[in-house]
């Protein structure tokens, strides 16, 4: 420290603050929002704090200063505990008939209210799905749009609500669905649905979860206009609802004895309490076979991953794809799974 220039001493002190802050953030997935609702809000910023520490690490490394160890140690601790924010995974794109391609997509009502100022967004979504040809598709914010025909899937289960505009969740499958149902979340249009799918001699339970939405405009201009105290309270209340919804889901999941795949829009990050609880002992397919940041939600300044596909140990994760198809405020993801381990 004594050998540092004055400006580097200031930078180092700021570095220490961000390193300690990240260390504190690592505890957030273990703090239930019902008890620590305000603190739970901070998990939304973990990705940003990680990137800041990476920049500090690079800064000191380039200058050949031992201060790089501060951020390095904190980043390694996070990597060992939660995995990497950026993945370098090897995957197998070679397909065979035994593979199961599972796609998750929040389609935002197929652009029903023209959030994206383009014509025919709904048919572009449909064409994209046809081209990628998933075997099982989980859709959040589904709407039976007049221009949408999913008849190229042989089976489906949907759960819709709403009086004037019908919306909800849906599961489409090329394999027979022998059982299905919904886990009702009270006082919201969000819910979780499931479908038991038969492939060969195996019955597989697919869950499609849509946890409570944050109901915030993520554009920076809109966030600046928000009263910070009310914003924190509103997000904290949402995270409490997400915890309750997660508890309802876990009670249902506990009764299932089949091989299992969980997909959905959690409206929360991989550093959250609900992510840790829902994932449990399952594998995050992005961490197993993904590359890059795995962005699933449109946010201007840093990548946000709030949509997930989990699979239990019965499956080998052969490939994972994060798409750049911009037809919603979410981006589609797809995992290729195999029961031949």
C-alpha positions as CSV (number, residue, x, y, z in Angstrom):
1,X,0.0,0.0,0.0
2,X,2.8,2.4,0.8
3,X,4.4,2.0,-2.6
4,X,1.1,2.9,-4.4
5,X,0.6,6.3,-5.9
6,X,-2.1,8.4,-4.2
7,X,-4.6,7.8,-7.0
8,X,-4.0,4.1,-6.8
9,X,-4.5,4.1,-3.0
10,X,-7.9,5.7,-3.7
11,X,-8.7,3.0,-6.3
12,X,-7.6,0.3,-4.0
13,X,-9.9,1.5,-1.2
14,X,-12.8,1.5,-3.6
15,X,-11.8,-2.0,-4.8
16,X,-11.9,-3.2,-1.1
17,X,-15.3,-1.7,-0.7
18,X,-16.7,-3.5,-3.8
19,X,-15.0,-6.8,-2.8
20,X,-16.5,-6.7,0.7
21,X,-19.9,-5.8,-0.9
22,X,-19.7,-8.8,-3.2
23,X,-18.8,-11.0,-0.2
24,X,-21.9,-9.8,1.5
25,X,-24.0,-10.4,-1.6
26,X,-22.9,-14.0,-1.6
27,X,-25.0,-14.5,1.5
28,X,-28.2,-13.3,-0.1
29,X,-29.4,-16.7,-1.5
30,X,-29.5,-18.0,2.0
31,X,-31.6,-15.2,3.4
32,X,-35.4,-15.8,3.0
33,X,-37.2,-12.7,1.6
34,X,-40.0,-13.0,4.1
35,X,-37.5,-12.2,6.8
36,X,-35.0,-10.1,4.9
37,X,-37.1,-8.5,2.2
38,X,-35.1,-5.3,1.7
39,X,-31.8,-7.2,1.7
40,X,-33.1,-9.6,-0.9
41,X,-33.5,-6.8,-3.4
42,X,-29.8,-6.5,-3.7
43,X,-29.4,-9.9,-5.4
44,X,-30.5,-8.1,-8.6
45,X,-27.2,-6.3,-8.6
46,X,-24.9,-9.2,-8.0
47,X,-23.9,-9.5,-11.7
48,X,-22.9,-5.9,-11.8
49,X,-20.8,-6.1,-8.7
50,X,-19.1,-9.2,-10.1
51,X,-18.2,-7.4,-13.3
52,X,-16.8,-4.4,-11.2
53,X,-14.6,-6.8,-9.3
54,X,-13.4,-8.4,-12.6
55,X,-12.4,-4.9,-13.8
56,X,-10.5,-4.2,-10.6
57,X,-8.7,-7.6,-11.0
58,X,-7.7,-6.8,-14.5
59,X,-6.6,-3.3,-13.6
60,X,-4.2,-4.5,-10.9
61,X,-3.0,-7.4,-13.0
62,X,-2.0,-5.2,-15.9
63,X,-0.1,-3.0,-13.4
64,X,1.6,-6.1,-11.9
65,X,0.4,-5.1,-8.4
66,X,-0.3,-7.7,-5.8
67,X,-3.6,-5.9,-5.0
68,X,-5.2,-8.0,-7.7
69,X,-5.4,-10.7,-5.0
70,X,-8.3,-8.9,-3.3
71,X,-10.8,-9.3,-6.1
72,X,-9.3,-12.6,-7.2
73,X,-9.9,-14.3,-3.9
74,X,-13.5,-12.9,-3.7
75,X,-14.3,-14.0,-7.3
76,X,-12.8,-17.5,-6.7
77,X,-15.0,-17.9,-3.6
78,X,-18.0,-17.0,-5.7
79,X,-17.0,-19.3,-8.5
80,X,-16.6,-22.2,-6.0
81,X,-20.0,-21.4,-4.4
82,X,-22.2,-20.4,-7.3
83,X,-20.3,-21.1,-10.5
84,X,-19.2,-18.6,-13.1
85,X,-21.2,-15.6,-14.3
86,X,-19.7,-16.3,-17.7
87,X,-19.5,-20.0,-18.9
88,X,-17.0,-21.7,-21.1
89,X,-18.6,-25.1,-21.6
90,X,-18.0,-27.9,-24.0
91,X,-21.1,-29.4,-25.5
92,X,-22.2,-31.9,-28.1
93,X,-24.3,-30.6,-30.9
94,X,-24.6,-34.0,-32.6
95,X,-28.2,-35.0,-32.2
96,X,-29.7,-38.5,-32.0
97,X,-33.2,-39.8,-31.8
98,X,-33.0,-40.3,-28.0
99,X,-32.3,-36.7,-27.3
100,X,-34.9,-34.4,-25.8
101,X,-34.8,-30.8,-26.8
102,X,-36.4,-28.6,-24.2
103,X,-37.1,-24.9,-24.9
104,X,-38.3,-22.2,-22.4
105,X,-39.7,-18.9,-23.7
106,X,-41.6,-16.1,-22.1
107,X,-43.4,-14.8,-25.2
108,X,-45.0,-11.7,-23.6
109,X,-48.4,-12.4,-25.0
110,X,-46.9,-12.6,-28.5
111,X,-46.5,-8.8,-28.5
112,X,-50.3,-8.3,-28.2
113,X,-50.0,-4.7,-27.1
114,X,-47.2,-3.8,-29.7
115,X,-44.4,-3.3,-27.1
116,X,-42.1,-4.1,-30.1
117,X,-43.0,-1.7,-32.9
118,X,-42.9,-4.3,-35.6
119,X,-45.6,-6.1,-37.7
120,X,-46.0,-9.8,-37.4
121,X,-43.9,-10.4,-34.2
122,X,-46.2,-13.3,-33.2
123,X,-45.6,-15.1,-36.5
124,X,-41.8,-14.5,-36.2
125,X,-42.0,-16.2,-32.7
126,X,-43.9,-19.1,-34.2
127,X,-41.5,-19.5,-37.2
128,X,-38.5,-19.3,-34.8
129,X,-39.9,-22.2,-32.6
130,X,-40.7,-24.2,-35.7
131,X,-37.2,-23.8,-37.0
132,X,-35.5,-24.8,-33.7
133,X,-38.0,-27.7,-33.3
134,X,-38.0,-28.4,-29.6
135,X,-39.5,-31.6,-28.4
136,X,-41.0,-30.0,-25.3
137,X,-41.7,-26.2,-25.1
138,X,-42.5,-24.3,-21.9
139,X,-44.2,-20.9,-22.5
140,X,-44.8,-18.2,-20.0
141,X,-47.2,-15.3,-20.7
142,X,-48.9,-17.4,-23.3
143,X,-52.0,-16.0,-25.1
144,X,-54.1,-17.9,-27.6
145,X,-53.4,-15.4,-30.3
146,X,-55.6,-15.6,-33.4
147,X,-52.5,-15.7,-35.7
148,X,-50.8,-18.5,-33.7
149,X,-51.2,-22.2,-34.5
150,X,-49.1,-24.6,-32.4
151,X,-50.7,-27.7,-34.1
152,X,-47.2,-28.9,-35.2
153,X,-46.9,-30.1,-31.6
154,X,-48.9,-33.2,-31.0
155,X,-49.9,-32.6,-27.4
156,X,-50.3,-29.6,-25.1
157,X,-51.5,-28.4,-21.7
158,X,-52.4,-24.8,-20.9
159,X,-53.7,-23.0,-17.9
160,X,-55.2,-19.6,-18.7
161,X,-56.7,-16.8,-16.6
162,X,-58.1,-13.4,-17.2
163,X,-61.5,-12.2,-18.3
164,X,-61.1,-10.1,-21.4
165,X,-57.6,-11.2,-22.4
166,X,-56.7,-14.8,-21.7
167,X,-53.1,-15.5,-20.7
168,X,-51.1,-18.0,-18.7
169,X,-48.6,-20.8,-19.0
170,X,-48.5,-23.7,-21.5
171,X,-46.5,-26.8,-22.2
172,X,-46.3,-28.3,-25.7
173,X,-44.9,-31.7,-26.4
174,X,-44.2,-34.1,-29.3
175,X,-44.5,-36.9,-26.8
176,X,-47.8,-38.1,-25.2
177,X,-48.9,-36.2,-22.1
178,X,-50.5,-38.7,-19.7
179,X,-51.1,-36.4,-16.8
180,X,-51.1,-32.6,-16.2
181,X,-52.2,-30.0,-13.8
182,X,-51.6,-26.6,-12.2
183,X,-50.2,-25.3,-8.9
184,X,-52.3,-22.3,-8.2
185,X,-50.6,-19.2,-6.8
186,X,-53.1,-17.0,-4.9
187,X,-53.9,-13.4,-5.8
188,X,-51.9,-13.4,-9.1
189,X,-52.1,-14.5,-12.7
190,X,-48.8,-16.3,-12.3
191,X,-48.6,-20.0,-11.5
192,X,-46.8,-23.3,-12.1
193,X,-48.0,-26.1,-14.4
194,X,-46.8,-29.6,-15.0
195,X,-47.1,-32.3,-17.6
196,X,-46.1,-36.0,-17.3
197,X,-44.6,-36.9,-20.7
198,X,-44.0,-40.5,-21.9
199,X,-40.9,-41.1,-24.1
200,X,-40.2,-44.7,-24.8
201,X,-40.4,-46.5,-21.4
202,X,-39.8,-43.4,-19.4
203,X,-42.3,-41.0,-17.8
204,X,-40.8,-37.5,-17.3
205,X,-42.3,-34.7,-15.3
206,X,-42.0,-31.3,-16.9
207,X,-42.7,-28.2,-14.7
208,X,-43.2,-24.8,-16.2
209,X,-43.0,-22.0,-13.5
210,X,-43.7,-18.3,-13.7
211,X,-42.9,-16.6,-10.4
212,X,-44.3,-13.2,-9.5
213,X,-43.2,-10.4,-11.8
214,X,-41.4,-7.4,-10.6
215,X,-43.7,-5.0,-12.5
216,X,-40.9,-2.4,-13.1
217,X,-39.8,-0.7,-16.3
218,X,-36.1,-1.7,-16.6
219,X,-35.3,1.3,-18.9
220,X,-32.8,3.5,-17.1
221,X,-34.9,6.6,-17.8
222,X,-37.9,5.1,-16.1
223,X,-35.9,3.8,-13.2
224,X,-34.5,7.3,-12.5
225,X,-38.1,8.6,-12.1
226,X,-39.0,5.9,-9.5
227,X,-39.0,6.8,-5.9
228,X,-36.2,4.6,-4.6
229,X,-37.8,3.8,-1.2
230,X,-41.1,2.8,-2.8
231,X,-39.2,0.8,-5.5
232,X,-37.3,-1.2,-2.9
233,X,-40.5,-1.9,-0.9
234,X,-42.3,-3.0,-4.0
235,X,-39.5,-5.4,-5.1
236,X,-39.2,-6.7,-1.5
237,X,-42.9,-7.4,-1.5
238,X,-42.6,-9.2,-4.8
239,X,-39.8,-11.4,-3.5
240,X,-41.9,-12.3,-0.5
241,X,-44.6,-13.5,-2.9
242,X,-42.0,-15.4,-4.9
243,X,-40.8,-17.2,-1.7
244,X,-44.4,-18.2,-0.9
245,X,-45.0,-19.4,-4.5
246,X,-41.7,-21.4,-4.3
247,X,-42.9,-23.1,-1.1
248,X,-46.2,-24.1,-2.8
249,X,-44.2,-25.5,-5.8
250,X,-41.7,-27.4,-3.6
251,X,-44.6,-29.1,-1.7
252,X,-46.0,-30.3,-5.0
253,X,-42.6,-31.3,-6.4
254,X,-41.9,-33.4,-3.3
255,X,-44.7,-35.8,-4.2
256,X,-43.2,-36.5,-7.7
257,X,-41.3,-39.7,-8.2
258,X,-40.6,-39.3,-11.9
259,X,-37.4,-38.1,-13.6
260,X,-37.8,-34.3,-13.7
261,X,-37.1,-31.2,-15.8
262,X,-38.0,-27.7,-14.5
263,X,-38.1,-24.7,-16.7
264,X,-39.5,-21.2,-16.3
265,X,-39.3,-17.5,-15.7
266,X,-38.3,-16.9,-12.1
267,X,-38.2,-13.1,-12.3
268,X,-35.1,-13.4,-10.2
269,X,-31.4,-14.2,-10.7
270,X,-29.1,-17.2,-10.0
271,X,-28.0,-15.4,-6.9
272,X,-31.5,-15.5,-5.4
273,X,-33.1,-17.5,-2.6
274,X,-35.8,-18.8,-4.9
275,X,-33.3,-20.0,-7.5
276,X,-31.4,-21.9,-4.8
277,X,-34.5,-23.5,-3.4
278,X,-36.1,-24.5,-6.7
279,X,-32.8,-25.8,-8.2
280,X,-32.0,-27.9,-5.1
281,X,-30.0,-30.9,-6.3
282,X,-30.9,-30.5,-10.0
283,X,-28.5,-29.3,-12.6
284,X,-28.6,-25.9,-14.2
285,X,-28.3,-26.7,-17.8
286,X,-26.7,-23.4,-18.7
287,X,-23.9,-24.1,-16.2
288,X,-23.5,-27.6,-17.5
289,X,-23.3,-26.8,-21.2
290,X,-23.9,-23.1,-21.8
291,X,-21.5,-20.5,-23.2
292,X,-21.3,-16.7,-22.5
293,X,-23.4,-14.8,-20.1
294,X,-26.6,-16.7,-21.0
295,X,-28.7,-13.5,-21.0
296,X,-32.4,-14.2,-21.0
297,X,-33.9,-10.8,-20.3
298,X,-33.6,-7.5,-22.1
299,X,-31.6,-5.0,-19.9
300,X,-29.4,-2.3,-21.4
301,X,-26.2,-2.3,-19.4
302,X,-25.4,-5.8,-18.2
303,X,-26.6,-9.3,-18.9
304,X,-29.5,-10.6,-16.8
305,X,-30.4,-14.4,-16.5
306,X,-33.8,-15.0,-15.0
307,X,-35.1,-17.8,-17.1
308,X,-33.8,-21.3,-16.4
309,X,-34.0,-25.0,-17.4
310,X,-33.0,-27.5,-14.6
311,X,-32.7,-31.3,-15.1
312,X,-32.1,-34.0,-12.6
313,X,-29.0,-36.3,-12.6
314,X,-30.8,-38.9,-14.8
315,X,-30.1,-36.6,-17.8
316,X,-26.9,-35.8,-19.5
317,X,-26.9,-32.2,-20.6
318,X,-25.5,-32.4,-24.2
319,X,-26.0,-28.8,-25.3
320,X,-27.4,-25.5,-24.2
321,X,-28.3,-22.5,-26.4
322,X,-29.1,-18.9,-25.5
323,X,-30.8,-17.2,-28.4
324,X,-30.7,-13.6,-29.5
325,X,-34.2,-13.7,-31.0
326,X,-35.6,-10.3,-30.0
327,X,-39.4,-10.9,-30.2
328,X,-40.2,-10.4,-26.5
329,X,-38.6,-8.8,-23.4
330,X,-37.2,-12.3,-22.8
331,X,-34.9,-14.4,-24.9
332,X,-35.6,-18.1,-25.6
333,X,-33.3,-20.8,-24.2
334,X,-33.0,-24.5,-25.1
335,X,-31.3,-27.5,-23.5
336,X,-30.6,-30.8,-25.3
337,X,-30.9,-33.6,-22.8
338,X,-30.2,-37.3,-23.1
339,X,-31.1,-40.3,-20.8
340,X,-28.1,-42.2,-22.2
341,X,-25.4,-41.2,-19.6
